[in-house]
C-alpha cells in the first residue's frame, strides 16, 4: 500500500505538487494522467525518491520512505522509463539480472530468474538472452525493460510513460501483456501516461492531475460517467459526449415495422406475415391508435374459428411511450416479457418498436462511438 | 642494411627497449591518474569548465622546455623523463574520460538510479563502460604522442631512440638518423595496433565503433 500524505514540491517558486494526498491499494493498477506539467511524473518519482518532496510524507506499507535507505528502497521498487534505458553495454541477460545482482543473488538464482522472465513474455532464452539492446526492435527492448523492473520480484512497479515511444500496434500489444503480467503476479503498478485510451484500457483506478493537484480519482467507468471537470471531459474526448444525455425510447427504436388494421381478415394477415417474414403484426384501431398484436402462433391455434383478427389481438406485449427512458424498455426485454417493446406516441398511435437488436446497437454506439 | 644492423644492432636494440619502457611506464601511470581525475572532474562539471582549458594551455608548452626545467630540479635520472612524459600523456586521456562520462545519456543514469545502483555502482557498471570507447581513443592519442615525445629523453642523455637521432645529427650520419626515426615511427604504429586489439577485447560488441 502506498500513501501520499499532504505531499508538496516546488521548483524555485513554481509549485509542481500542491498538497497531494491519496492512497493506492496493494495489487492495484493505478494510472496517473493529466496534461504535461501537471505533476504526474513528479508524483511517480517521489515514490522511489528520485525526487524528494519539500513537504509531506510518502508511506509504503506504513513505513515513511524518507527514513529508508534510498538505494535499498529503489531495489525494492521496479522502475520502467519511457526511453527504455536498457544498458547498451550489457546483454539482455545482464540487463535483466541487474537488480538481482545488486541484491547479491547467486549466479544460479540470477540465471533462473532470467529464464522465468523471458518465458513470461514468450521470448526464447536461447534466441534473446545474449543479444544486445541495439540488436532488438523497440517493442522487444521495452519488454526487456519491463522484465528488468520485475526481475527481483518487487511488490511495486513504477512505469513512466513506458510505451510513449512505441508505434500504436506494439503499444497496444504491450499494454495487454503488462496488464496480464500484473494480474498474474499481483503487482501494484503506478503508471504515468497522457493517453486516455491507455488509461481506460489498463487502469483499476485513474488519478487525474492538473497543476500539481488531484482533480479526480475514480475507476475508468466512474470517470467516463461523471468526469469532474471540463478538462477531464476534453481528455476523454468523444467517449463522454455520447453518454451525456440518457437515451429515450425514440433514440433506439426502429421505425420499420409491419402493422395491420383490426378489421382485416385472418387469411390476409397470414399472407402479410409470410411476405414480410415476421411472426407477429402490430394491430391498429380504425382511428390509428394501437390496438395490440397478433401472432402467427395464435392464428395457428384459433385462426380457423374466426374470420377477422379482432378476436386474436392481445395486449400482452410490453408497451412504452416515445419519450420514456430507453432503459425501461431494455429492462422489460431483459426480463423476458415478449420479443419486442411497442413504442407509442403520446396520442396512442404507434411510433416504432424496440427489439433486442436495438439494444445491441445502442450499446455498440456507447462502446465504439457513434459509427453512423 | 645488413651493415647497419652489424654496426648499430646492439645499440638500436637497447634504444628501442629503453624507449618502449619509457612509453609503457608513463602511459600506464598517466592512464590511471587521468581516469581518476576525469571521474573526479565529471562529478563537478563546474570546476572542469575552468580546469580543462587551463590544462590545455599547459599542454601547448613545448615538451623540450618542460623536460629542460624538470632536469634542473630533478637531475639526470630516468624519473625526470617518466614524470615529463606522464604529465603530457595525462591530458588526452583525462579530457576524453571527462567528455565520455558527461556524454553518457541521462536515461541510462536515471535507469541505473531507478534500479537501485549506488553512485559508485552507477560509475563502474554504467558510466565508465559507456565512456570506454571515448577513453580508449584518448589512450591511443596519448600513446602515439608519447612515442614521439620520448625522443626528447636523449636531450638530457637518458637514451631511447632519440639518442640515435641526436648522434646521427651531430656526426652527420643519415643512416643513424633514419634508423632511430623509422624505429620510432614503427613503434607508434605498433602501439596503435595494440590498442585496436585492446579495443576489441575489452569492449562488448555493442560499444565497438562499427556498432555505433
Interface residues (C-beta under 8 A of the other chain):
Chain A: X48 X50 X71 X72 X73 X74 X75 X76 X79 X81 X83 X84 X85 X86 X87 X88 X89 X90 X91 X98 X99 X102 X132 X133 X134 X135 X148 X158
Chain B: X105 X107 X108 X110 X111 X112 X113 X114 X115 X116 X117 X118 X121 X125 X126 X129 X130 X132 X204 X205 X206 X207 X211
